[in-house]
């Protein structure tokens, strides 16, 4: 499908994609290497729900990300690895080397008995072996299930158990700025509760002491020596599982979103090329971690299937100083730079000399993702990083959508700060009111749904199709409900206003209030708690916890510290509450449901207008909560 170079091109492609979606996607899919062509493009029913794309098509995504590039690009860099410490050398991994490393890794997994359909748990820092492992799984038809290497042992247990993984690939440790994280230690702790895991492969990275359990644990560097680099790709059905990736839900249990091979490949490739207006030879850097969907779709699969050069960065933006990103952009002559609003806001606070001392003239396109970007951050990014000449591609999408949904197209869409702008070709949004009717026309506000399938949408929640239906297809029957609110302005442009459910987005990470609440109540002195989000300068939103205690201890701060530590241990440091208010009761309705609306207002500091409190069991608790607000 032709590149989009103007707004007219966009309008034309969008029109085609709506009038005849099957023909539209068949043309794009036709550009890939299939072992066998599909018989039918699409079958769908959002009531069941069931969605299938490229039915009967056979392929292997790694043949499209690696093998088909080799004739022209064997020597081109596929991955640039930028280490945590800028004094260490960056690695340039060519497509040829990638092919060999993935082949070896795949053979190493096979030698451990990993077969098509097995779920491999991956708990690795941002090192090339993470990319090799994912692609190796895809090569042999195993399903990768990546757990972000900042998550706790408890999170690992939940995900390993839910996915039924019997093998874990990890490292001794990972670097994050001046800290070293003992990953193997966390894995060992988790595996005490995961008796079915019979194999752990450990990559030696930080030289952190890692006790190896005989019969279970193997060193990567020893096993990889035993295999060769040739690994034939497994033939996969378009609808076979490619990976599972967990995201927070509004109940405590994380949801294992299932993505399949064909549609995911086609869509991440198309959206990557289109939204960023990617041109042959460009160097592209997405600063996300591969532990999130952004890294899966837009560090690995999208860019590699497009034959791009993609950067993997192990470190953090603030170490050794706040110039780390800008220095790396200069060093690698980055053309497309994609990051999160929370990173922009924290970088904005640092002296501007950190930006000005670097040559950013290679930049052509900027992007953001993860949460709504406020106008102020947008303008700072535009002026100081893009120097007023790089479009900012504000991509709205979700773990569940697999790829960009509403986003400007570089050099084609007229931008508006803080607007994700318009749906990409193939995406059909519908804005709904609370009574479940579609609101037509412009200058409106409501809940964002999508009424027609797109190729990379999640197919189910692993092991729980009913929950998939309940969460996404029941609020507005026949439509996919995103959980987000939005506005559509006079030009038909979309502005995402944030979650309308019990999900808080902290520094671009999606956290369920129920998950945090259940962690807090693990503290022995906590009776009950309710958690809400509140606006935060840098993180976008932060966690505010209202906590009822068994007995009031001498020192509140010590207790707050302990509660934060508990959350950090159970979920991970990102979920720690910024504010903890001790209360004697929570505002509950007669049916026992906590009225979070009230708590949200208190947390936001907006106590003047709490709305109707008449259905509360005990309205007096509200006064106490208001008086003690932090
Ligand atoms: C939620 C999905 C998609 C990868 C990162 C997060 C929010 C995401 C934007 C944006 C406004 C955004 C939404 C969405 N969100 N991108 N550009 N503008 N909001 O993936 O963890 O699945 O979170 O992030 O609320 O529903 P995720």
Boltz pocket constraint, residues with backbone or C-beta under 6 A from the ligand:
constraints:
  - pocket:
      binder: B
      contacts: [[A, 247], [A, 293], [A, 294], [A, 368], [A, 369], [A, 370], [A, 371], [A, 372], [A, 373], [A, 394], [A, 395], [A, 396], [A, 397], [A, 398], [A, 399], [A, 400], [A, 406], [A, 420], [A, 482], [A, 483], [A, 484], [A, 496], [A, 498], [A, 499], [A, 505], [A, 508], [A, 509], [A, 510]]
      max_distance: 6.0
